[in-house]
Amino acid sequence: MPIDFRNINTVWASILVETLQYLGLTTAIISPGSRSTPLTFAFATHPKIETIPILDERSASFFALGIARKNYQPVVIVCTSGTAAANFYPAIIEAKESRIPLLVLTADRPPELRNCHAGQTIDQVKLYGSYPNWQVELSLPSIELKILEYLRQTIIHGWRKTTLPTPGPVHFNIPFRDPLPPIPQPEVISLEAQFPQNFFATVQPIFTTEFLPNFDLTLDLKNQLQSGEGIIIAGLAQPKNPQKYCQAIAQISQIIKFPVLAEGLSPLRNYSRLNPYLISTYDLILRNQEIAQKLIPKIVLQIGELPTSKQLRTWLETTNPHRLIIDESEDNFDPLHGKTNHLQLSVEQLAKIFTPKLFHSNSDGNYLNLWCNAEVKVREAINKKMAVINQIFEPKIPWLISQILPQGTPIFIANSMPVRDVEFFWVPNNSQIKPFFNRGANGIDGTLSTALGIAHRQQSSVLLTGDLALLHDTNGFLLRNKLVGHLTIILINNQGGGIFEMLPIAKFEPPFTEFFATPQDINFAQLCNTYGVEHQKISSWQQLQQLLNTLPSSGIRVLELQTNRRLDAKWRLNNLDKFAANLLL
């Protein structure tokens, strides 16, 4: 039994860690510090938990977030007392908003050293406000058996709360008195002989029971979805099994004859063969007001969160069709505050009742054909336009890489302009590419570190990012020697925040450039050299294609594409409305 009986703190920390291992923990990320010594020692010496030391707490927490996002199971992050814990906050917010299981362990000084100007001491109780699913301060370590049983059961409860009823962060604030290192204490030595051998006998991974729709729900859905003039909106999703998720939506779509509007970040665009009614150009189609009016649905089946597209959201808000929201969580997924009902189940569960025997469509096919014909024509217009553009510019990057990345490549897509260009231009394919993203709070915090977490012990991965998002997290490059795997960074260097060029504030100069676009004028070749990271400047689409055709198996490399944010923004403003302008249906 791997319990360290040298002192009170080692017993406490090793029981905590062993309980987590029995529950299924495989990875812990540790930032250095003194007060967290008992936790660090227990994790670092455990033979079954991969423990990775990372200097910067913000980078560490986003790296953990990436691993948890990829593996769909909790990851532990550990830090010392004081402001170290505050640096976890952005990742905790993202974990809450993106429903990612994260177990946060912040070491703290004991109560007698608080509020008396002891060093490295702040108020850490409920430090993260309302963002954790659950938060608690553990009692001071003790070797009394009932208190050790309390520790075990509290850890089990906290672990459960990271995943149920909705995944998210859980915070344990853990005070320790001296001695912090494993210095023997005579009063602890006798505990080993008395310690129960079956102490962890009931600790096991938590399993959930799948909910199955009942007859009443089936009848209700049947009545609502047989109009024939409806759409399925497949929004932001990172399902554990992308193929089953895509198959479930395709099954529902084909039985009730609804087109599927698939967000650029949805796996649906990378399993397009499964769904003949896939619509990827809806943002551009809906810019044609005449066509948008013809396409108003009677009912919408919304799977998860709404897509990024402002055009789609405005259309839904204006027309206000009845929406059925399908998602397992308890969250409110209607920022438009429309006519909605939320069915708390997964689309895979929903698909189990969608059989030709129970459901049939009353559609004559005309409404579905309007969408499908528009998709074909707009997609052809995009492809024709992109094919003849030879200079390096931003919108062509997602259009191209969606067609050339190796089968099954994981790709993390940064916020701001990259995520929007993916929405507009990511081409449906059958490459089973795996998109990842931080769209919970939509910030640029931890972009590089999250991507490295996804790449760790994974198929060779890709990050698509702008220059500001990468610069905001360059401490992530300190993970280079910890990464097991490979990350290729496709860096769009447009000398500032390209998304701000799309906003009305861009017309006001000054202060636009200095305070909004904020160009940093960084030599990325020199920056990469400082961290020992490979760097190449891309001068042609052919060069980019060659370098992405086969991805390396280890290390980090940056492929830099220099673009002109003003010209690219002008191109979008001049062209996005035109792709469907002459569309006749």
GUTI-82068 format. One record per residue (C-alpha): residue in one letter; x, y, z. Coordinates in steps of 0.001 Angstrom, whole numbers, plus 500000, padded with zeros to 6 digits. Layout:
<pases>
AXYZ
...
</pases>
This chain:
<pases>
M500000500000500000
P501686503259498846
I500965505276502004
D503911507328503254
F503944506963507029
R506836509336507733
N504790512281509030
I501237513649509273
N501453515545505996
T502880512612504019
V500082510331505262
W497466512942504357
A498880513701500894
S499541510081499954
I495986509007500941
L494620511878498855
V496719510868495843
E496053507136496215
T492297507781496409
L492486509773493165
Q494438506987491477
Y491771504435492451
L489131506789491015
G490930506826487671
L493352509774487766
T496227509334485301
T497770512826485042
A498774515580487462
I500333518925486534
I502444520527489268
S503770524082489533
P506704524538491943
G506373525997495445
S507021525329499108
R503585525027500745
S502519522377498223
T505540520165499051
P503501517271500553
L501225517128497487
T504081517451495020
F506061514707496741
A503061512337496819
F502191512841493151
A505794512796491907
T506555509476493625
H503335507693492646
P504150504952490093
K500798505047488240
I500242508797487787
E502068510798485134
T503240513916486967
I504529516849484913
P506246519921486454
I505438523263484758
L506862526585485939
D504045528993485004
E500706528283486718
R498609529814483921
S500393527712481312
A500187524647483577
S496436524979484030
F495733525376480316
F498039522433479508
A495952520372481948
L492785521722480340
G494006520492476943
I494713517000478298
A491337516839480064
R489570518106476946
K491219515424474808
N490779512510477248
Y487325513429478670
Q488502512736482216
P489703514928485098
V493296516156485336
V494771517467488599
I496563520816488846
V498589521674491951
C500121524939493119
T501540526565496236
S499848529264498311
G499427532932497417
T499074534494493974
A500184531231492350
A496575530067492783
A495233533229491123
N497049532302487914
F494798529227487585
Y491714531440487323
P491446531900483502
A491667528140482899
I489089527477485623
I486701529896483920
E487262528150480578
A486795524717482196
K483476525843483667
E482189527419480452
S483443524570478231
R482404521830480673
I485885520342481090
P486628518259484232
L489515519810486196
L490551519086489794
V492278522110491330
L494439521586494437
T495758524807495991
A498047524434498997
D497545526989501769
R498961528100505079
P497091526977508220
P494473529303509804
E496853530661512445
L499122532102509731
R496361533946507890
N495456537623508343
C498744538331510148
H501065539259507241
A502678535829507012
G504429535604503646
Q502787534257500510
T499333534249502081
I496098535476500518
D492445534561501051
Q492111531371498995
V488769530163500337
K486254530381497469
L488965532147495485
Y487336531227492169
G483897532615492978
S481010530763491374
Y483056528997488697
P483830525668490417
N481169522966490329
W482072522509493978
Q484684523989496313
V485796523181499816
E488651523757502215
L489905520501503684
S490547520225507392
L494110520395508643
P495924517065508196
S495377514524510951
I496254510861511462
E493021510053513313
L491338507256511328
K487902508942511189
I489493512101509786
L491394510063507181
E488100508438506193
Y486608511944505903
L489484512867503571
R488891509798501394
Q485156510367501066
T485519514102500440
I487977513433497627
I485571510862496120
H482759513424496241
G484953516119494661
W486012513778491877
R482373512948491190
K481496516636491014
T484076517188488249
T481865515146485913
L478317515035487339
P475785516344486603
T477825518569484254
P481624518410483820
G483622521332485208
P486273522380487754
V486341521439491441
H488554523300493923
F490157521863497063
N491982524392499223
I494424522356501315
P496164523858504373
F499399522348505705
R501415522988508854
D505138522283509024
P507033520057508437
L506354520224504713
P509074517788503497
P508925514091504499
I510765514531507812
P509848511681510217
Q507536512383513157
P507610509759515950
E503851509946516626
V503091508731513075
I505290505642513005
S502836503490515025
L499976504260512577
E501338501917509896
A500717498774511972
Q497138499860512786
F496137501096509352
P493279499021507789
Q494382496990504767
N490997497451503050
F490986501252503355
F490590501755499562
A488382498707498922
T485293500707497944
V487087503393495916
Q486454502859492211
P485791504846489013
I482363506473488779
F480010505094486161
T476853506722484849
T473622505132483648
E472370506160480231
F468968507817480075
L466585506461477442
P463708508587476065
N460278507411477178
F457126506932475125
D455666510372475949
L458808512114474742
T458817510032471570
L455206510960470809
D455862514652471514
L458883514726469181
K456945512911466507
N454231515573466573
Q456704518460466494
L459169517277463861
Q456928516037461068
S456352519442459468
G459071518848456883
E460255522456456992
G462827522255459729
I466579522401460175
I469134520785462440
I471811523127463782
A474917521262464881
G476858523771466952
L480041523734469002
A480831520154470011
Q483799518024471002
P482139514610471431
K484046511723472944
N483194509566469930
P482946511888466879
Q481859509143464488
K478915508027466648
Y477949511667467161
C477980512304463396
Q476129509072462659
A473403509965465162
I472803513369463564
A472907511861460063
Q470323509237461064
I467921511841462443
S468486514147459458
Q467776511487456857
I464646510176458559
I462943513562459052
K464519515135455924
F466046518149457726
P469260519790456417
V472125519975458920
L473810523350459397
A477227522329460718
E479483524768462603
G483057524946461269
L484349523519464560
S481900520615464487
P483219517131463662
L480365516867461123
R482371518789458526
N485115516162458786
Y482748513183458412
S480784514652455506
R480232511300453752
L477864510306456542
N475466513164455893
P474114513977452405
Y472204517005453749
L475223518795455253
I475178522604454936
S478521524335455591
T477957527722453895
Y474876528833455858
D476552532053457076
L477123533138453469
I473744531875452218
L471862533858454859
R473516537105453740
N471149536978450745
Q468026538460452358
E465646537124449705
I466948533582450109
A467050533902453908
Q463343534745453863
K462532531615451831
L464546529440454218
I462753530384457453
P462046527059459214
K458971526050461186
I461103524239463749
V464787523967464641
L466550521034466287
Q469566522674467972
I472310520241469012
G474338521811471844
E475519525394471659
L474772527704468748
P477494528134466119
T479807531164466167
S478098532742463130
K476584536140463955
Q474652535949460677
L472893532749461774
R472135534085465259
T470651537305463875
W468466535321461453
L467197533052464242
E466576535993466544
T464650537894463862
T462529534966462655
N462213533334466122
P461270529758465109
H460498527169467780
R463772525516468819
L464277522177470557
I467686522237472258
I469359518855472682
D472137518668475289
E472891516527478337
S473818519424480604
E471602521685482683
D473037524846481067
N470937527469479324
F471873527303475619
D469624530079474386
P471419533458474354
L468689534650471960
H465943534074474565
G463552532696471965
K460847530036471856
T462876527104473122
N462526523817474965
H465555522006476351
L465635518196476230
Q468364517055478606
L469787514130476670
S472541513466474144
V471974513349470404
E473137509722470472
Q470340508925472946
L467864510865470826
A468844508937467694
K467807505657469323
I464148506576468943
F464481507947465395
T463631504918463316
P461714504812459993
K459046502763461775
L458337505470464385
F459068508588462347
H458330509717458836
S458570513066457122
N455637514926455589
S458087516916453490
D457715517145449708
G461476517727449570
N461257521302448272
Y462480523007451460
L465362520546451860
N466339521024448200
L466460524809448635
W469170524396451245
C471102521682449395
N471095523562446083
A472269526750447807
E475083524816449491
V476325523396446171
K476314526785444417
V477951528778447202
R480557526086447833
E481415526114444116
A481749529908444198
I484118529744447203
N486269527015445650
K486510528875442367
K487574532076444120
M490119530430446415
A491731528309443694
V493051531340441778
I494422533278444795
N498173532743444863
Q499320535274447457
I499331534308451142
F496171535602452809
E494172534562455858
P490831533246454537
K492510530699452263
I494414529045455132
P491489527085456678
W490097526407453199
L493380524755452211
I494325522918455403
S490859521348455700
Q491689519543452452
I495310518551453099
L495743517619456776
P496548513932457355
Q493720511587458329
G492509512059461907
T494745515040462713
P493845516826465986
I493787520601465385
F493349523319468005
I491804526464466524
A492538529748468303
N489912532360469028
S489350535700467270
M489794535610463478
P490964531976462916
V487769530536464404
R485643532781462178
D487555531987458985
V487076528295459828
E483331528955460120
F483280530644456703
F485694528507454712
W486403525067456274
V485610522622453467
P483569519474454285
N485815516427454000
N486096512793455047
S489469513059456786
Q488071512634460332
I490088515669461460
K489526516343465187
P488864520037465946
F489505521391469451
F488879524899470778
N488401527072473874
R484999528558473090
G483691528562476652
A484830532089477487
N486190532735473958
G489420534286475248
I492968533969473938
D494366532896477329
G496467529744477263
T496169529093473515
L499591527488473098
S499482525591476394
T496037524124475664
A497194523012472212
L500254521355473767
G497987519563476255
I495949518200473358
A499115517167471507
H500612515390474547
R500582511603473990
Q498372512105470939
Q498645511764467189
S500809514555465744
S498735517707466169
V498274521193464724
L497542524649466172
L496025527340463944
T496581530715465604
G497143534413465088
D500214536232466347
L498613537933469381
A497081534711470743
L500466532992470483
L502378535883472056
H499892535960474941
D501085532476475956
T504739532161474906
N505538530613478315
G503888527552476820
F507117526989474877
L508712526039478219
L506736522793477850
R508871521776474873
N510876519218476865
K507760517834478583
L505754517240475402
V505460513601474340
G504376513965470724
H504404516728468128
L502723520096467567
T502888522072464313
I501878525708464841
I500406527400461768
L501054531012462724
I499112533753460948
N501288536807461556
N499245539821460528
Q500970542229462910
G498074542637465310
G494473541754466053
G492905541044462684
I489410540653464110
F489325544306465183
E489709545323461535
M486226543841461006
L484640546078463660
P483400549690463365
I486191550934465674
A488681550274462835
K487566553534461215
F488756555603464173
E492476556331463912
P493890557167466387
P493506555276468732
F492652552115466715
T496111550769465809
E497789551319469156
F494945550304471470
F492960547727469475
A495105546162466743
T498116546400469129
P500895545293466710
Q503862543828468621
D506568543775465928
I508136540506467094
N510695538511465127
F509239535030465513
A512353533337464156
Q514361534838467019
L511645534035469537
C511561530385468449
N515364530222468549
T515287531398472190
Y513093528422473136
G514825525936470838
V511743525599468632
E511932524980464871
H510730527889462713
Q510023528205458986
K508589531119457053
I506029530027454451
S506177531782451089
S503776529669448994
W500735527418449297
Q502737524562447763
Q505344524870450529
L502650524781453216
Q501038521748451619
Q504337519863451491
L505088520590455164
L501633519435456288
N501476516370454077
T503285514312456703
L503595515690460221
P506690515014462364
S506338512689465360
S508046514800468027
G508892518370468975
I507336521741468184
R507657523704464958
V506247527047463852
L505181527605460246
E504789531377459898
L502551532921457249
Q502870536704457048
T499662538410455978
N498235541926455728
R495379542284458205
R493962545422456555
L493862543909453060
D492466540614454380
A489722542440456301
K488891544475453209
W488692541237451161
R486198539754453645
L484080542896453644
N484061542937449835
N483466539217449258
L481525537527452081
D478224539074450969
K478865538276447299
F479130534472447376
A475337534138447600
A474390537529446130
N473305536129442751
L471851532941444169
L468512532052442573
L466487529212444105
</pases>
